[in-house]
Amino acid sequence: MKKSVFYHAGCPVCVSAEHDIISLIGLDNVEIVHLGDNKERIAEAEKAGIQSVPALVTPTGNVLHINFGASMEEVKG
């Protein structure tokens, strides 16, 4: 089974959402990508349709924007 991918930038909103996502779907079912630590994955996130973080990309490719922590422009900084 393909995992969901949770993208975030490390802000308090993102970290809180990360904990909730892990609690809801389990760590085995989600890959966590901290874009502040993994800037090389920003293009991947944008290609998937991420406009702001935190956001979850489901195994079927749907993008779920969760709350609002930072725009991708802010992440690219």
C-alpha positions in Angstrom: 0.0 0.0 0.0 1.3 3.4 -0.9 1.8 5.9 1.9 0.3 9.4 2.3 2.9 12.1 2.4 2.6 14.9 4.9 4.5 18.1 4.0 5.3 20.8 6.6 7.7 23.5 7.5 8.3 23.0 11.2 6.1 25.8 12.5 3.9 25.2 15.6 0.8 24.8 13.4 2.6 22.2 11.2 4.0 20.3 14.2 0.6 20.1 15.8 -1.0 18.9 12.6 1.8 16.3 12.2 1.0 14.8 15.6 -2.7 14.7 14.7 -2.1 13.1 11.3 0.2 10.4 12.9 -2.4 9.8 15.6 -5.2 9.5 13.0 -3.6 7.3 10.4 -0.5 5.9 12.0 3.2 6.5 11.4 3.4 3.4 9.2 0.9 4.9 6.8 2.5 8.4 6.3 5.8 9.8 5.2 6.7 13.0 7.0 8.6 15.6 4.9 9.9 18.7 6.7 10.5 21.1 3.9 12.7 23.4 6.0 15.1 20.5 6.4 14.5 19.0 3.0 14.4 22.0 0.6 15.2 19.7 -2.3 11.7 18.3 -2.0 9.9 21.7 -2.4 9.6 21.1 -6.2 8.1 17.7 -5.5 5.5 19.2 -3.2 4.6 21.9 -5.6 4.3 19.4 -8.4 1.9 17.4 -6.2 -0.3 20.6 -5.9 0.8 21.8 -2.5 0.0 25.5 -2.2 0.6 25.9 1.6 1.7 23.8 4.5 0.8 21.8 6.4 -0.7 19.6 3.7 -1.3 15.9 3.2 -1.1 14.1 -0.2 -3.1 11.0 -0.2 -2.1 7.7 -1.9 -4.5 8.6 -4.7 -2.9 12.0 -5.2 -5.5 14.2 -3.5 -4.1 17.2 -1.7 -5.5 18.1 1.7 -4.5 21.5 2.9 -4.7 21.5 6.7 -5.1 24.8 8.5 -2.6 27.4 7.3 1.0 27.5 8.5 2.9 29.0 5.6 2.6 29.5 1.9 5.0 27.7 -0.4 6.5 31.1 -1.2 7.3 31.5 2.5 8.7 28.0 2.6 11.0 28.8 -0.3 12.0 31.9 1.6 
